[in-house]
């Protein structure tokens, strides 16, 4: 059937999507010629990795585009939308800290990772956020931009220290700011002579006036500036900003090294290593495109000669150069050498990580006789003698926790006195009714904490919703540790306790339990908090909100003084009543 479908594919640019038996997209690619690219997967021999991908292909779709650039843009959007299994190692959303002079009427210096089209005056990247913050702290001592989030009604200490132009009490013109911003730009590009000369003059004057503490402060600032700006020099004849991208690969992994060159210096470096399933050069191109979705691209990028750079250059709006000799080539070769060394050193580490995650997921699928569950949603319940019942859902993607997808549920059924059975029914219904209504991505496996009762509750709801999602129960032994699995048909599945799959299931169960217990404590604390406050004369809804916002729990209120309670807006009488009541409690 696939070969017949291949005959109808046009020889045009576009993006293609491979699907498994469940209709789930497992790989997204792009091609200058869709017919040739798709045919290459289904003809000839492949290495083990590509064969794994091809074995899981049950169908494919494609979207024709006007150009290869449009195909790349579509591919990136589809990868972001579907997070396909065989693209997963190419999606790297790591961002680096930059220093930004904000584009406002009264600008200030900030450290940011959120780069937008409005970001004009950006400097970096910095190796870590601490380095960026230290540099901003230093710049704020030298240059008088505003420090406050909102302008106060009167000048602050920074104005009297000469570290702010005080737009709060007087008009500061654009020309005044432009002079300061120009000096900051020079500083961040390595021109520190003017700053050092000014600080040395101030240090000398302070010393002559016997202001030794101030003179020492200037001396420390000068030393910090020299330390901050004294980084490794690169032997290039210009001071342009550029990124140098080197890579190296073997049969299993690709290693990428990026040097960020700013004003002729290495300001930071980026290293990454990932498994690949397609042509290595195409995988590298995809990785680079995705990397610069999260990080601003400089005007120049150096890449090795064997990389297809035309579409990338058009997409990034940067010039991609392939130096063949001289200092620029030696710098590129250094990036390649670092990528190679990283690959040699980290291959075993990455293999072990894959054993703990992806391969453990594959083995779990084999044990349950289902497709590999790359997305697992696991549930755990928590209550105190049936009261304050809550449930949690944790999500593991490709064997790793995906905390942005976690969910909390406060149980509403049976007047908050639900059994484990009813709790499980409610939370499974609420979760998967929403999945149905909003057409959300269904998990590859649902795990419930417990045995027959919990599985039957979940199965009953899934059947009523006509959802066919694999289901299993995590059963604990006498020592309250993960012991075995129960599948949907209540068959007991033993797992070797020394296996990576067992350790994965233990991590999932422990994380679900931790998340549920944590939420249960919050609910109980809030319940106690409200019940006590409801009995105190003079404490109304607004006062309860203020107390809850500031103190979070009853125990923290007990530590508060009368003055602190009055300060947040509680009347003196109510504050005295509250303290007295808490003493009784």
N, C-alpha and C positions, 0 to 999 in steps of 0.2 A: 504493500500500500504506500509506504514512504517513497519507494522508487518511482511509482506512478505519479505521485504528487510532485516529485522532483522535476519531472518532465515539463510541468506547467510553470515552473519558477522562471521569472524573466532575468535576463542578463543586465540588471540595473542596480544602482546603489540602494542600500536600505538596511534595516535592522531585522534580525531573525530571533525567534524565541523557541527554545526546545521545551517540550512538556513531558511529564511522566504519565503513568497510567491514570493517575487521579486528576489529570488536567492542570497540575501545578507547574508553573514555569520554573525550570531548574537551571537554565542558562540563557543569557542574552548576549548576542554578538552583533557586529556590524560588518558590512562588506561593501567593497567597491563594485563587486559583481556577485549578486546573491546566488545565481545559479552555480558558479564555480565554487564559491565558498561552501555552500550547503552540500554539494556533491562530494567535496573533499572529506566530509565526515563519514560518508556511507560507501566509499570506495577505497580500496587499498588497505594496507595494514597500519595499525596505530600502536603507540606505546601504551603501557598499562594504564596511565592516568586518563588519557583520552578515551581508551576503550571503556573505562568505568563510566564516563560520561555518556558515550554512545549506547552502552547497554541499557541505560535508564531512559533513553529517548523513546517515547511512544508516538509522539506527533510533533509537528512544528508549524509555526506560523511566521509570516514575514510582513513587513510594512515597507513599501517602496518609498524612497525619498528622492528629492531633486539632485542631491549631491552627497558625496562622502561625508562632508561636514555635517549636513543635516542628519545623516545616519548616526554619526557619533553623538550628536546632541540627543537624539531619540534614544540611543542605547543607554546613555548616562541617566536619563530620566526613568527609563524602565528598570534599570538596576536599582535605583533609589526606591522606586515604587514596590518592586516585587522581592528585592533582596534574595536573588536566586542562589541556590546551594552552591553551584559551581562557579559563581562569580564572587562568593562571599569574601575570599581572601584579597580581593582587589579593592574592596571598599574600605578606605582608610580615612576616617573623619578627624584625624588628629590636626589640631590647629596650634599655631605658635603665638606667643604673646608679641604684640607690637606696641610701640609708643605712638600715641596719636595726639596731635594738636587739634582740638575739637573745632569743628566748623560752626562757630557760634559768634554772636555779637561780642561777647566777652569770653574768649577762648581759654581753655585750661589744658594741662597735660594729664593724660590718662593712660593706663595700661589696658589694652583691649585684645580680645581674641575674635570679637565679632566684627568682621570686615564687611563693609557695605559699599555700595557705589558712591555714597556721600562721603566716604572716608578719603580725604585728599592728602593731608599731611601725615603720612605713615612712615615710621622708621623701625627697622628690624628686618627679620625676626630676631628675637633674643633667645639664647639657649634655654632659658627657663624663666618663669614669671618672677622669681626673686631678683634675678639680674635686671629685669626691666623695671621693677619697683624701686630698686636701689638707684638706678639711673634717674628715674623721675624724681625721687627724693632729693637727689643731688641737684638736678636742674631747677627744682622749685626753690632751692636756697640761693641760686645764682640769678634766676630770671623772675621778674615780678608779674607772672600771670596769676589769675585768681585761683584760690585753693578750695573755696567753698562750693557746695552743691547748688545752693540758692543764695542769691545776694542778700546779705543782712541789711538792717536799717541803719547801721552805723559801722564805722571802720573797725577792723579787728587788729589783733596783735601783729599779723603779717605785714600790715601797712606800716606800722611803727618800726618794724624790723627792716623795712625796705624791700620786702619780698612780695609785695602786691601793689598794683597801681590803684587799687580801691575804687573800682567802678560803682561801688555801692553808694559813694558820697559825692562823686564827681564824674563828669563825662570824660571817657577815654576814647580818643579818636581811633579810627582804623589805621591811620598812619603811625600812631604810637604803638599799636599792636604789631604792625608789619615790621617795625624795627626790631622788636623783641623776637618775633617769630623767625626773622632772617638770622639773627644771632644764634637761636636754638638750632636751626637747620645746619649752620656752619659747625656748631659744636658736635652735633650728632654725626656729621660727616668727617669728623676728625680734626677740624681746624680749631685748636684750643689756645693758640698763642695769645689772642686778644683777651680771652677770659682770664688766663693765668696772669697776664700783665696787670689787669685791673685788680685782681685779688691780691697780688703781691704788693701793689700800691696801698690797698686798704690795710693789709697786714702791717706794713711799715708804719702807716699813720697811726694805727691803733697802738703799736708798740711804743712809738714816740710819745703818745698821750697816756702812757702807763696803763692802757687797757689790755692787760696781758691775756685775760680770758678770751676777749674778742680776737686778739691776734692769733691765739692758739686755734680758735675755731676756723679762721681763714686758712691757717696752715694745714689743718686737717682736710678742709675742702679741696685745697690745691693737690694734696697727696691722693685724695679719693678720685679726683678728675684724672690724674695721670694713670692711676691703677685701672680705672674704668675704660679709658681710651687706648691703653697699651695692650692691644691684642696682636695676634700673629699677622704679619704683613705677607701679602702674596706678591710675588715678583711680576706684576703686570704693569704695563706702561700707562694705564689710565686708572681712574677711580670710579668706573661705572658699576652700577648694581647689576648683578647677574647671578643665576643659579647654575651650578655645575652638576649634571646628572650622570652618574656612572652605574652600571649594573653588571651582574654576573649570574649565570644560572647553570644548574646541572639537570639531571633527569627528573628531579622531584621539586626543587624550589628555585625561586628567583630572589636574588638579593639586590636591593636598590640603595644607593648612597647619594644624597643630595647635599652639596655644599652651598650655603647661602653667602655669597660674596657681596658685601656692602662697603662702598668706598674703599675698595682694594683690600678688604680684610675678611676673613671668615668670621661671620657674626654668629652662626649656628650651623648645625648639621642635622640631617634627618636620615635615619636608617630604618629599613623595613625588609621583612623577609616573609614570603608567602608561597603556598602551594599553587600550582597552576595546572590547567586542564586543556588549554588550547595552545596555539602557536605562541612561543615565548615572547616574540617581538610584539605581537598583537596584545598580549597580556600586559607587557610593559607600557605600551602606548595607552591602554585603558587605565592603568594605574596612574600614570602621569596626569591624564585628563581629570581623573577623579580627585587626585591630590590637590590640583589647583582649583577645584570647586570650593575648597575650604581655606585655601591660602592664596594671597595675591601673587600673580606671576610678574616677575620683573620684565623689562623690555628685552633682555637678552638671556637666552638659555643655551648652554653648551651640552650637546648630546653626542654619543658615539656615532660613527659613520654608518653603521648597519641599521639604524632606526629610521623608519618611514616618518618623516617630520612635516610633510606638507600640510596634511589635515590638522595635525596638532598645532602647528604654527598659526593656522587660520583660526582655530578654536580659541587658543590662548591669547591671540592678538599680541604675540611676542615673536621676535626673530629667533629661530633655532639654528645655531651654528654648529658645524662639525669640524673643529680644528684638527689639522693633520700634522702640524709641527710647531716648534717654538714653545714658549712658556705656557700658552693657553692649552696646547696639546698635553704638556706635562701635567698641568693641573687636572685636566680631564682624566688622564691616565691614573693620577693619584686617587680620584674618586672611584674609578673602576677597581683599582687595587684594594681599596678599603671595602668595596662591595664583595670582592672575592674572599678577603680575609674573614669578613663577617659570615659569609656562607660556610666557610670551612669550620669556623668556631661554633656556629649556632645550629648546624644541621641536626645534631643529636638532640639539642634542647627542643627544637621545634618538633622533631619526631615524637618526643615524649609528650609534648603538649597536645599533639594530634591524637596520640593514643588515649590521653585523658578525656578528650572532647569528641571530635568527629568520629574517630574509630570506635569509641565506646558507644556512641549513638548508633552506629551501624550494627554493632554486636547486639545492642538492645533490640533493634528491629528484627534481627535474626531469631533472638530468643522468643519474641512475641509473635513471630511469623507475620510481620507487617513491614511495610516500607520503612526505611530509616526515618525515625521521628526527629527531624532537624528542629522542629518547633514543639516544645513540650510545655503544657500548662498544668501546673500541680496545685492542688487545693489542700488546705488544712484548716481545721476548726478549733476554736478555743472558747471556753466558757467557764463560769464558776457555779457549780451545782445547777446548771441549766440557765443561769441568768447572765445578762450582758453577753449574749452569744454573738460571736463574730466569726468571719472566715477570711482567709487570705488566698490570693492566687499569685504564684510566682511563675515566671516564664523563663525557660532556658532555650536559647537559640544556638544551635551547633555546639551544644554541650557547655555553654557559658551562660551565666545569669544575665538577663536583659531587664535591668531594674526600671527602665522607663515604662515597661509594659506591666509591672506589678499592679495589682488592684486589691482594695480593701472592701469588705462587705459587712455592714452592720445588719444582723438578722432581724427581720420584721415579723416573722410568722409566730403564731401562738403566744402573743403578748410577751415576746422576748424570753420565752422559756422553752426554746426548741431543743429537741434531742439531736444527737449527731445525725440521725437519719433524716429528720426534717430540715436540719441546717444544710445538709448536703443537697437535698432536693431543691431548696430555695436558691442556694448560690449557683448551682449548675443551671437551673432554669434562668436566673437573671443574666448570667454570663452568656449563655448560648442563644437565648432569645434575642439579645442585643447583637450577637454575631450574625444571626439570621436577618434581622431587621435592617442592619447597617451594612450587610454584605461584607463583613470583616474576614480577614484571612483566618481559616480554620486551622487549629493546631494539628500536628501529625499524631499526637498522643495526648490523652488526658490521664493524669495520675492523681489518684485520691489517696489520702492518708487513712488507712484502715483496711478492714477486711470485707467480708461478705455483705454486711449491712450497708456500708458506704458505696460499694460497687453497685448493689441493687438499686439504691436511691438514684445514683447518677445514671444508670442504665435506663431506669423508668422514665426519667426526664428526657434523655436523648432520644428514646423511642417515640415519646409523645411529640417531640419536635421534628421527628423523621430525619434525624441527623445520624449519619454513619461515621462516627469518629472513633478510632481505636481507644480502648479504655483499659486501665489496669489499676490495681491497688497495691500500695506499699505497706506490707505487713511487718510489724515489729515483733521481736522475740521476747523472751523472758527478761533480758537485760535492757529492754527498751531501745534496742538497736535494730536497724533494718535487717530483716531475716530472709524474706522471700517476696515474690510477686504473685498476685492473683490476676489472671487475665479476665476478659469480659465473660468467659464461660465458667468462671470460678475454678479454673484449673491452677494448681499450685506449680510455680516455676522456681526452682532453686537456682541460686546464682553463687558462683565461687566467690568467697569473701576476699580472695586475693586478686580478683580481676578488676580491671579498670572500670568495667560496667557497674560492678557493685559499688565502687567508690563514687561513681557519678550519681547513682541513685541515692546514696547516702547524703551526698552534697545537696541534692534536690530536696530530699525529705527534711534535712536539718534547716535549710533555708526557708522552706514553707512554714515549718514550725516556729522558727525565730520570728518571721514576719507576722504570723498570726498572734503569737504571745505578746509581741511588742504593741500591736494594735489593740489587743484586749486590755492591756494595762492602761493605754491612753483612754479607752472608753470608760473603764472603771474609775479612773482618776477623775475624769470629767463628771461622771455621775455622782461621785462622792462630793466633789467640789460644788456642784449645783444643789444637791440635796441639803447641804449645810447652809449655803447662802440663802436658800429659800426660806429659812426659819429666822433670819436675822432682820430685825426691824431697821428700816432705813436703807436697806440694800435692795435696789430694784434691778430691772433688766440691764440698764445702762451701766450701773455699778458692777454688776456681774461680768459684763463684757470687758470692762476695764481691768478688773482683777484677773480674769482668765487670760487676757492678752499679756499682762505683765508677769504673773506668777506661775501660770500653767498648772500648779497643783496646790493642794491644801497644805502640804508640808512646807512649801516655800512661803506661803502666807504667814505661817507661824513664826517665821524668822523676820518678818517685816516689823518695823517700828510704827507707832502711831503717826509720826511725822511723814513717813514714806507713804502710808495709806492716804493721808490727807492730801499729799502732793499730787496723787493721781486722780483726785476729785471725789474722794469718799468723805462724807461729813464726819466731824469729830465724834459725834454721838454714835454714828454707825460704825466707825472705826473701833471705838471702845467696846461696843457690843460684839463686834466680830472677834476681837482679841480675847474677850472673856469667853465667848462660845468655843473658840478653838482650844482654850485651856481645858475646858470641860471634856472636849473630845479626846 
